[in-house]
Amino acid sequence: MVVPANVGELHGSVVDGLGSGIVSGRLVAGQVITLDGIGAQYSVSRSVAREAVRVLESMGLAASRRRVGITIQPRAKWNVFDPRVIRWRLEDGDRAEQLLSLTELRRGFEPVAAALAADRADAHQGRIMAAAVSDMSVHARAGDLEAYLLADKIFHRTLLDASGNEMLRALYDVVAEVLTGRTHHGMMPATPNPVAIELHDEVARAIRRRDAAGAERAMRAIIEEATAAVGGGE
């Protein structure tokens, strides 16, 4: 017996389908679509279509008006910090432009977060970052990119947490989408770059030494290495 998809799965499928269609340009700015059209395309009820559109509206990708329909919005209206928008752009949109934009953003906040972490990190956070670097090294040698990615994400999440700044901490999802996107879209080598792992270790050691300048400098080098190395590990 075929088990029907639940409402949550249907809703997520419609959001993903429409969202990726918008960021890829298959649905162009100014184009008007309808709930009935969405329902027919994705074989969902009007209520599921309506909830999906509400999610897209919260991201600035679409706008609904009675008697007009659902209008696809231009990029200037998008919530470009939304992790799903970032993911769609990396998967099906202007990947190179998105990576450049995200790299420039990271240059502006991760080195600052590293410097703050050198002043504010507690011993437990220092141990987590050191363990994450160790795990990255082990998984790199094994060629296990998914395990490497998890350790890399733990490192960056802990660093942003250790900054003690809630605004910087809130940017973790942006970093996570960049790391995930690079791994899942063939921009990582089979064996991650040892230089990148060493730079992560430098950041962790500088934070433990309370060396704010050293932590900031090494974090900036991580981002520059990732930018310069085509498909290089981070």
N, C-alpha and C positions, 0 to 999 in steps of 0.2 A: 504494500500500500504506500502511495506517495504521501508524505507528510507535508502539508502546506507550510510555506514560510510564515513566520509570525509577523505581527505588525511592525515590530522593531526592525526586523531584517528587511522588510519591504521598504520601510521609511528610509533606512540607511542606503539601500540600493538606489532609490530615486535621488536622494541627496547627492550621492557620489556620481551618478550618471549625469545629472544636470550640472553639478559643480564643475566636473571635469570638462563638460561640453562648453561651459562658459569660459573657463580660463584658457582652453585650447583654441577658442575662436570659432568652434563649430556652431555655437550660438552667439551671434554677434550683438554688440551693444546697440540698443534701440529695437531689437527684434521683440515682438510680442508673442507670448505663448499663453495657453489657457489651461485651466485645471482639467478640462475634458481631454485636451490634447495630451497632457502628461499622463492622465489615467489610461488612455488608449495605448500610448507608447510603452508604458511600464506595466500595464495590466494591474493597476491598483485602483482603489476606490478614491472618490473625491476627497474624503477625509485624510487619507494617507498623502495624497498629492498636496493638499492644503498645508499639512504639517511640514512636508518637505520644503515647500515654498517659504514658509515662515523661517526655517533654518537658513535658507539662502538669503532672505531679507536681512537676517541678523548679521550676515557676513557682508552685506552691501552688494551682493551679486545680482539681486533682483529687487524689483519694487512692484507691489500690487496696487491697482486702482480699480475701483468698481466701474463697470461698463467699459473699461479699457483692456484689462487683462494684466498679465505679468510681463513687465518690461525688463529685458536684460540690461544691466547697468554697465557703464564704462569702467575701465580699470581704476580711474581716479576715485571711484566710489567704494572700491573693495576694501575690506578689512585685511590688509596684507599681512598682519601679524597672526591671523587665525591659522592654527596648525594645519587645518584641512585645506585651506587655500594654498598654503606653502606646499603641501603634499601633492595636490593636484597639479600645481605649476611645475613641480619637479617631474611628475609622472607623465603629464600630457600637455604641458604648456611650453612656455619660453624658458626651458631649463637653464641654458647658459646665462641668460639675463637674470634669472632668479638667483642662481648661485652667486653671481657677481654682487648683486644687491645684498644678499645675506652675508657674504664675506665682508663687505664694507661695513655692514651693521655690527658684525662680530668684532671687527677691529675697534669699534667705538665703545664696546662694553665689557668684553671678556678680559682684556688686560687690566681694566679698572677693577673688575671683580676680583681678579687674582691679587692685586695689590691690597685691596680691602681684606681679603681672606688672610693675608699674611699678618694682619693686625688683629683679626677677629676669630679666626678658626680655633675650635677647641681640639683637644688631643684626639678625640674620637673621629672627628672629621679628617684630621691628618692621617689617621690610620686607614680610614676608608679610601682616601686618595692613593696612599701608598699601595694598598692591596689591589686597587683597580689597575694601577700601572703594572704591578706584578702579573695580574691576570691577562692584561693586554699582551705582555711579552710572551706568556705561555701560549695563548691562543694564536698569536701571530706565527710562532714557530710551527704550530699544528695546522695552520692554514684554515682555522675555524673562524670565518668572518662574522658569523652571527654572534658567537660568544665574544669575539673581539669587540663587536659593536656594543654589546650589552655593557662590557667593562668600560668602554670609552664613554658611554652615556652616564654611567654611575660616576665616573670621574668628574665630568662637566656639571652634572647635577649637584654633586657635593661641593664643588668649587663655588657655584653660584649661591648655594645655601650658606656656605661659610662666609660669603661676603657680608652677611648680616643686613643686606639691603633688599627689602621686599620687592622693589621694582626690578632689580636685577634678577632676583629669584624667579620672577614671573616670566622672564625671557627664556627659561629653560626649554620650553616646548619648541621654540624657534631653533635652538641649537640641536635638539633631538631630531627634528625633521631634516636638518642639513646632514647630520651624521647618518641617519637612516637612508636618506635619499642617495647619498654617495655610495653606500654599500649596496643598495638594491638596484642601482642603475648602472652598474659596470664601471664605476669610477674608483674602485679600489682594486689594487693588485691582489693576486692570490696570496702573497705574503706581504703584510703591511710594512711600511718603511720603518726600519729600526731607528732612524733619526727622529721620526715623529714620536716614537715611544720614549726615547731618551729626553726629548723636550718636555713631555708630560712628567717624567721623573724629575726634571729640573724644577718645574713648577711646584710639584709636591714637596721637594726638599727645601725650596726657598720659602714656602709657606711655613714649614715646620721650623725653619730658622728665624722666622719673623722678618724675612728680607723682602720688603714690599717691592723695591725697585727690581730685584732679581726675579720675583714672581711675575711682575708685569712684563718684563723684558722677555722671559721665556714663553709666556702665554702669547705674546705678540708674534714670537717666532713660530709657534705652532700654527697660527693662522696663516702666516706668510708661507710656511712650508707647504701647507695644504693648497694654497692658491697656486704656487709655482709648480708643484709636482702634479702633472696630469695623471689622474688616477692614483695619486699618492696617498698613503695611509695617513690618518690623522690621530 
